[in-house]
Structure formats: structure tokens, C-alpha cells
Amino acid sequence: MKVLLTGAGGQLGIELAKLLPERGHEVAAFTHRDLDISDAEAVRSALEEHEPDLALNAAAYTDVDGCEEKEDLAYRVNALGPRNLAQHGERLGCELLHVSTNYVFDGESEHPYAPDDLPNPISAYGRTKLAGEGYVKALCRRWYVVRAAGVYGEGHNFVRTMLRVGRERDSLKVKDDEYISPTYAGDLAAGIAEVLDGGLYGTYHVANAGSCSWYGFAEEIFRLSGIEVELNSVPSSEYPLPAARPANGVLSPLGSPELRHWREALAEYLERGGSAPG
Ligand SMILES: NC(=O)c1ccc[n+]([C@@H]2O[C@H](COP(=O)([O-])OP(=O)(O)OC[C@H]3O[C@@H](n4cnc5c(N)ncnc54)[C@H](OP(=O)(O)O)[C@@H]3O)[C@@H](O)[C@H]2O)c1
């Protein structure tokens, strides 16, 4: 399949650009610098030039607190970007796989979120990502929406931040009342390739199995990397941030490819040198 990949310089995009050719796909990979998805004309011309079978959108404005302060920019990238890909892709007869987030949910549920649970975002990031999903579903006939959670890979992420501050400080406070499904970007890319192989359109939740709080995640990062630091759990109210985060950000993989446990994926990431500066 001929794939036009956007956001190819991001954590997920890097893994997709490596993996999809290995799976037999022909990939035209565009970083932010190559293609700004909020520029409708640029999107139209890239799709017309490359005539892909599928547009795969891994581009997003992912700075959750930044989205709160720059909601216009967040809307242009996270909502109008997929709108541009959906509208021009549909006209040219290509499918669209759009990557979205667990932050479309409010986190009030006591259970992991299934793909058909009702979104109710509590942040600008979540609202703009949900608007992007809405455009994809309204404008394309053949779409996949893949929601991910707590992604780490080659880039700025929680694992690398913990490794850095864990080496710099004697003690750390990490919040213990927000739960996630930490997900290695390489595994997410493999899950997306599996979704494409299945060829069944719709909404998917692709995340490493299991869940933990950010505190539990930090604990495992330090245990596996042998960093000795005093770790203290705190409520998120102790660290007010511009954007609210869902207390329960855990995804259920109902009807989706199932990935290995997050602890196993993290161990491999750290062994492979995930601690390199990001
Ligand atoms: N990271 C997470 O924890 C997480 C959790 C759940 C879901 N997701 C979703 O997973 C997907 C991939 O996330 P990621 O972790 O790979 O994020 P990432 O590392 O921040 O990658 C996003 C990429 O999009 C690019 N980008 C930003 N604005 C753009 C624009 N206007 N046009 C084209 N490219 C643009 C960024 O480039 P610059 O950096 O140069 O701006 C960056 O390379 C996103 O849809 C995200 O919403 C992520």
C-alpha cells in the first residue's frame, strides 16, 4: 500500500517510517518542516502529487499545557489538520488513518475506556483532538481512528524526563492519582500496522496492556534503570498545571490489536538505550 505519512519526525512518526516499509508498504514520509497539515493547500498538493492509497496522520500539537494557552493553534493543527487530510483525501479516493488520544475522555469512568465510550474532553488538547476525529468521521467514507495513551519513544517524554531528573536530584514527587496505559511508540506503530492489515474501518484503542499511575510508572523506570532516588507520591492538586488531565486515562483494547504489557515494553525500551537525551 502507498502511504503518505504526516508527523514523520515525531515519536510515533519515526517508528512508523521505519516499520511500514519493513511490512511492505511504500511510504512518503513528511516531517512538520516538509508538510504543515494545517495548510490546506499544501495538504492538497502533497496528496495530488503522491496519490497515496492511505494518508496516515501522526502529526499533532501534543503539548497539552501549550494547547490550553494556544487553543487557536491547537485547533488549526489537531482539528483542521485532519480535516484537510480527510477532505482532500476523500476527493482523491484515499483512506485515512488518524491518530488520536485517551484525553478525549473525562476520566470519570471506573473502567478502562472502550472505543465506543462517550468522549467528554476536559482540556483544549482533548477538545481539539476530538474535533479532529469528528472531521475525519464526517468527511471520509473509509477511516480509521486509532486512540493512543502515554506514548514514549524517540523524543521528549515522561521516561526521559524521569531519567534526567532522577539522576539530578535526591528526591522526587510524582502524582499518584492519574492513571494511564504507558505505550512504547514502536509497539503503537506495530499495532497500527495490524489495524491496517485487518482492513476494517472504525475506532481503535491501541496501548500497551496494563495500567499504572504516573507514580507507578516512575517507580518502574527507576527500578529498571537502577537509579536510586527517593520517590514520593503526591496528589495532582499539589502540582496545578494549565490543563486538566483525566484521572482515568486507561484504554480498553476492545476490538483492537492487543499489545504486550507496558512493563515488558518499558524494559526493552530502556535496554535499547531509551535513556539517550531526547
Ligand atoms: N505523546 C503522547 O503521550 C500521546 C498520547 C496519546 C495520543 N497521542 C497522539 O499520538 C500521535 C503521535 O504523538 P507523538 O507522541 O508522536 O507526538 P510528537 O512526538 O509530539 O509528534 C508530533 C509531530 O507532529 C508534528 N507537528 C506539529 N504540528 C504540525 C503541523 N502543523 N503539521 C505537521 N506536523 C506537525 C511535530 O513537529 P514539531 O515538533 O516540529 O512541531 C511532531 O514531529 C498524536 O496524534 C498524539 O495526539 C500522543
PDBQT file of the ligand as one rigid body, heavy atoms in Angstrom, charges set to zero:
ROOT
HETATM    1  N1  LIG A 301       2.615  11.657  23.331  1.00  0.00    +0.000 N 
HETATM    2  C1  LIG A 301       1.601  11.098  23.984  1.00  0.00    +0.000 C 
HETATM    3  O1  LIG A 301       1.692  10.799  25.186  1.00  0.00    +0.000 OA
HETATM    4  C2  LIG A 301       0.321  10.764  23.260  1.00  0.00    +0.000 A 
HETATM    5  C3  LIG A 301      -0.729  10.190  23.985  1.00  0.00    +0.000 A 
HETATM    6  C4  LIG A 301      -1.916   9.875  23.338  1.00  0.00    +0.000 A 
HETATM    7  C5  LIG A 301      -2.045  10.134  21.987  1.00  0.00    +0.000 A 
HETATM    8  N2  LIG A 301      -1.025  10.721  21.306  1.00  0.00    +0.000 N 
HETATM    9  C6  LIG A 301      -1.233  11.005  19.886  1.00  0.00    +0.000 C 
HETATM   10  O2  LIG A 301      -0.311  10.210  19.151  1.00  0.00    +0.000 OA
HETATM   11  C7  LIG A 301       0.077  10.927  17.969  1.00  0.00    +0.000 C 
HETATM   12  C8  LIG A 301       1.594  10.973  17.879  1.00  0.00    +0.000 C 
HETATM   13  O3  LIG A 301       2.094  11.618  19.044  1.00  0.00    +0.000 OA
HETATM   14  P1  LIG A 301       3.660  11.660  19.375  1.00  0.00    +0.000 P 
HETATM   15  O4  LIG A 301       3.824  11.184  20.762  1.00  0.00    +0.000 OA
HETATM   16  O5  LIG A 301       4.423  11.041  18.261  1.00  0.00    +0.000 OA
HETATM   17  O6  LIG A 301       3.840  13.249  19.389  1.00  0.00    +0.000 OA
HETATM   18  P2  LIG A 301       5.128  14.126  18.961  1.00  0.00    +0.000 P 
HETATM   19  O7  LIG A 301       6.365  13.390  19.264  1.00  0.00    +0.000 OA
HETATM   20  O8  LIG A 301       4.852  15.469  19.557  1.00  0.00    +0.000 OA
HETATM   21  O9  LIG A 301       4.967  14.192  17.382  1.00  0.00    +0.000 OA
HETATM   22  C9  LIG A 301       4.040  15.022  16.740  1.00  0.00    +0.000 C 
HETATM   23  C10 LIG A 301       4.699  15.530  15.489  1.00  0.00    +0.000 C 
HETATM   24  O10 LIG A 301       3.743  16.378  14.813  1.00  0.00    +0.000 OA
HETATM   25  C11 LIG A 301       4.485  17.468  14.309  1.00  0.00    +0.000 C 
HETATM   26  N3  LIG A 301       3.612  18.606  14.056  1.00  0.00    +0.000 N 
HETATM   27  C12 LIG A 301       3.164  19.549  14.921  1.00  0.00    +0.000 A 
HETATM   28  N4  LIG A 301       2.411  20.443  14.273  1.00  0.00    +0.000 NA
HETATM   29  C13 LIG A 301       2.380  20.064  12.971  1.00  0.00    +0.000 A 
HETATM   30  C14 LIG A 301       1.771  20.588  11.807  1.00  0.00    +0.000 A 
HETATM   31  N5  LIG A 301       1.039  21.717  11.838  1.00  0.00    +0.000 N 
HETATM   32  N6  LIG A 301       1.953  19.941  10.630  1.00  0.00    +0.000 NA
HETATM   33  C15 LIG A 301       2.695  18.818  10.578  1.00  0.00    +0.000 A 
HETATM   34  N7  LIG A 301       3.322  18.280  11.633  1.00  0.00    +0.000 NA
HETATM   35  C16 LIG A 301       3.142  18.899  12.826  1.00  0.00    +0.000 A 
HETATM   36  C17 LIG A 301       5.511  17.781  15.362  1.00  0.00    +0.000 C 
HETATM   37  O11 LIG A 301       6.566  18.524  14.801  1.00  0.00    +0.000 OA
HETATM   38  P3  LIG A 301       7.297  19.683  15.669  1.00  0.00    +0.000 P 
HETATM   39  O12 LIG A 301       7.695  19.042  16.955  1.00  0.00    +0.000 OA
HETATM   40  O13 LIG A 301       8.409  20.083  14.781  1.00  0.00    +0.000 OA
HETATM   41  O14 LIG A 301       6.258  20.748  15.843  1.00  0.00    +0.000 OA
HETATM   42  C18 LIG A 301       5.944  16.376  15.771  1.00  0.00    +0.000 C 
HETATM   43  O15 LIG A 301       7.007  15.916  14.961  1.00  0.00    +0.000 OA
HETATM   44  C19 LIG A 301      -0.616  12.279  18.049  1.00  0.00    +0.000 C 
HETATM   45  O16 LIG A 301      -1.816  12.220  17.322  1.00  0.00    +0.000 OA
HETATM   46  C20 LIG A 301      -0.939  12.439  19.510  1.00  0.00    +0.000 C 
HETATM   47  O17 LIG A 301      -2.067  13.278  19.701  1.00  0.00    +0.000 OA
HETATM   48  C21 LIG A 301       0.164  11.029  21.910  1.00  0.00    +0.000 A 
ENDROOT
TORSDOF 0
